[in-house]
Amino acid sequence: MAAQAARIKPAYANPPVDAEVPASVPATIKPLPVTVTPSPVALGILQAETAGSLVAGAVNMATELAAVISSQKLEKMIRGRKHVKVEGWTTLGVMLGCVVREVSTTEKDGIYTSVVELIRMSDGACLGRASAECGANDEMDSNGKPIWSARPRYARRSMAQTRAAGKACRLAFSWIMTLAGYDPTPAEEMPIDGEWTPESSAPAPTPTTAQRTPTRINEVQHRMLEAKIKEYGLDRERVKAWMLKAGKVAHFTELNQTQFQLVLLKLEEWHQDALEVAKAEATEKAALEADKKHKAAQTAATAGAKITAAGTTAGNSNASNLNKFKKEAALICDVFSLYRWWNLNEQLILSSLCPNDIRALKNYCAERKELLTGN
């Protein structure tokens, strides 16, 4: 049956070229119309329907970025090219809704290596990772002298973190920095060889219409700003005071897009500082507690050793010491002072007298107590 079914084919299956198509099958099949919807493209807070629209948005952002870098002097001229400092790179990251987070910083043979991650602020997703080092002996200036290896540990550690932060932003967003007219290599990654020129010698970009008329933040961004302040536990008035001093802006709703990104960056900086302070305080507190316990243990051990030594070396009665303590006790005129005298001199008594003399002194003090109380 299966073999017979295999030999049976429809009349219109694989017909010869000159075969006639059965009437039940249409001679011409019109294709159905297909609508192709382009997938949305997103980069940080930039969103567009097409790649071209995304690039256009990136160009506008690069214009705003160039204005910030120029006004805040976040660039250096190195060998005739404009290189942006790490503050400019992190500003670009915040403009795209991203911040840098330290993963680890280690030290070996005086060389610090730092690893950081690029984190999206909206959901905490990790977008990239980078590492950098500082402190190697082969990093020299134009005179052949070491640049970083002879500097303090904190300076080498900080520079390793700074370089890693700039690199993380460069790996993700260097093309936008190029659109802004700057070299894609952060200034901190360039060698210090005496060829830097003053920042003032770099020609400032010509202001555009977009730079002259920045748009203010919307309601969503305002709510985001308020939420960040609350999340980080920051003082709202402190933030507004900083805004007024830095940008002459008194209210959150008066911020433009560039100022909004700078405020977010400042909030993140304050938050990280608070975390570092809390961590340092916790470490210091733990160290003080450990030191306190260690000293208490040492004191107890010393007292125990003295008592043991007294028990072994003062096995015989020492009449002079016993009489000395009895005379001191005899001069006390009330029970409270007698108790206080014993507590203050207990360690000395235990270390100076043998067990028999200690019992004798206790009996004498008990007699004094009965005498003073009239019992």
Steps between C-alpha positions, in 0.01 A plus 500: 500500500783741588678423173180558303442832681852607416437445128187717508570871438270797441436579139667840535808391692817562295313534166701502180582831345232469231247334732166662543426633848174358642210739520486468878839669538522872411745577224625817674538536879526859618738546795356645819627849593764490776558798729853523640524697823854602590616388844556784745863587570610609847823624656467590866223760519523559124223317315412512132311301238798478266877503527507831311270661754719365780811654346316830460413492871861416582616802298273726707633345819858546377425869449377534859800299623748723316345806666545348848858387435598839363331708772632285785850463346486119502743461208879498457706562190747212465721486191266730315182300570219568747469224761215504752551449874314228685244752628397564139470127431285437809285800401436329166414180684246675721351675196435149368360379833811308611741522793830331584519261796821366651526119508844457655837666549802283575870566556802289410861612511388862534279487187129561555248338265139620506196336339178695444162435341276726294153482658168614353325710765145406399531130583855441630601290197872468429579636152876449501814458705854639485824484696805723530817515706732761648840488669724311257868597490499524119259796508749788474503863401711659227797517741493126566368538855216278632167680504282293730712228664650749748169663590292415813284188499171692507602698189586184303177332609290802407662536157441131424130549577489820296657335197267200524195729518610693190573180311159348581327808356738506202433138404125567489466861381821605324314556171282768662809671641641499147178662374559774759839570339735339754756222490349167617786431747448639854761750616599280797611222264744728318866513612624801693794598283514877529315558172172613651394851412275723710128436465447861404692445175231262372249678277153493656223346287272751334169513691203367307133580528448184707766615744354848530145378563519187720164340585383458858439164662158337479277369779638146474857623546390717793342200673812296427716767665280510810504120520880487480536754783263295717665169407849624588379662824633842400392838632276662239598850610867412468440396139315825423774705666761330280286565190470867588874534554611296200243596240293789638193274500264522799241233416514153348247589230732776372780255413586449134601163361872555549459627856272205575773254400755686713270491803452125456876459483541706820235293679684182408830652620347596836346154532833327436673734747239413764552129438877541532462697825260241643736221401798680656305569820391136524859386446630744760233394750581133448871574543434692824286216634766246412769716661286544812448124532870439442600745773243351740640155433854626556398669827330185622800290405739740678286504815477121497875474461556733794261305721665174401843645568383629836367159594828330413756752619315629807425165657630623837333765707618856443425671830613845386261510205213363709559757773517777239155409362356465851624849590338644189172326579514618862504862384168462315202634694195372305390180333461650154858629498617162622334326206641758262852458643484124451380527139773747410776292657372150430748420223791633709383300804469178298843544346676603826364254757494126526160325527519477882576873536216583257256307720640676807452842340144411397421397858650825628289704256190306608575590861544864403163491321325364810671765712402783265139384475472436874406131445 
